[in-house]
Amino acid sequence: MIRAAQSILAKGIRTVIVTMGKKGSMLVTEAGGEYIPGFDGVKAVDTTGAGDAFIGSFAHFYVLTGDLGSSLRSATLYAADAVTRPGTQKSFASAAEFAGFLRKHGK
């Protein structure tokens, strides 16, 4: 995976995010890579919308913070929360529901 990300960097892209499902993600730049572990503290009910939950929440958190690493960590938790409910969009938590999820899991 890291070699594939580096090949994308070689084409002029400055930042590559590699998603690996429940295993987490990687943030890869010319300076190196950072592994963001998945969150296994939940029982998955339906993973159908996990990728959409991850990338949509990542965009939200990145706009708020401007920090790639923390945004990826938050998106990992948001996607973990989403898989605990069936469906796609209907499984996505509101801000208040997500705050409750974070409190429940000590995050």
NORCORWO-V895267 format. One record per residue. N is the residue number from 0. RES is the residue in one letter. D_FIRST is the distance of its C-alpha to the first C-alpha in whole Angstrom. Layout:
N:RES:D_FIRST
N:RES:D_FIRST
//
This chain:
0:M:0
1:I:4
2:R:5
3:A:5
4:A:6
5:Q:9
6:S:10
7:I:11
8:L:12
9:A:14
10:K:16
11:G:18
12:I:16
13:R:16
14:T:14
15:V:11
16:I:11
17:V:8
18:T:10
19:M:10
20:G:13
21:K:15
22:K:13
23:G:13
24:S:10
25:M:9
26:L:11
27:V:10
28:T:13
29:E:15
30:A:16
31:G:13
32:G:11
33:E:13
34:Y:12
35:I:14
36:P:15
37:G:16
38:F:20
39:D:21
40:G:25
41:V:26
42:K:27
43:A:25
44:V:28
45:D:26
46:T:22
47:T:23
48:G:23
49:A:20
50:G:18
51:D:21
52:A:22
53:F:19
54:I:19
55:G:22
56:S:23
57:F:20
58:A:22
59:H:25
60:F:25
61:Y:23
62:V:26
63:L:28
64:T:27
65:G:25
66:D:23
67:L:19
68:G:18
69:S:21
70:S:21
71:L:17
72:R:19
73:S:22
74:A:20
75:T:19
76:L:22
77:Y:23
78:A:21
79:A:22
80:D:26
81:A:25
82:V:24
83:T:28
84:R:30
85:P:30
86:G:29
87:T:27
88:Q:29
89:K:32
90:S:29
91:F:28
92:A:30
93:S:33
94:A:33
95:A:35
96:E:34
97:F:30
98:A:32
99:G:34
100:F:31
101:L:30
102:R:33
103:K:33
104:H:30
105:G:31
106:K:28
//
